[in-house]
Amino acid sequence: MRSKKNRLSSLQAISNLLDVHCAVCTVRDDFNRKYGSVTSKLDKHCKEQCPIGKKLQEYGKHLGKAMTTV
């Protein structure tokens, strides 16, 4: 049961980060203007340089662990 709670809290944290930070990200807007709908450049930026993107990756790791223990 504990892994389901961790999974739920991770999903809520991810949703909150996406809604609060990523939805209003100016870097995202700049990348879209400069490169169009090419998401690989933005994805690389988020994974390597953005602190919010790094937090999202950590929460994602928790989801993967929860899936394997259920």
BELQUIFEN-V184858 format. One line per field, one symbol per residue. phi: phi as a letter, one per 30 degrees, with the letter a starting at -180 (. if undefined). psi: psi as a letter, one per 20 degrees, with the letter a starting at -180 (. if undefined). burial: + if it has 24 or more other ideal C-beta (glycine too) atoms within 12 Angstrom, else -. Layout:
phi: ???
psi: ???
burial: ???
This chain:
phi: .dddddddddddddedddddcddcdddeddddddcicdddddeddddccdddddddddddddddddddcd
psi: hhhhgggghgghggggggggghhjphggggghggicjoihgggggghhhphghhghgghhhhggghhhi.
burial: ------+--+---+--+----+--+-++-------------+--++-----++--+--+--++-------
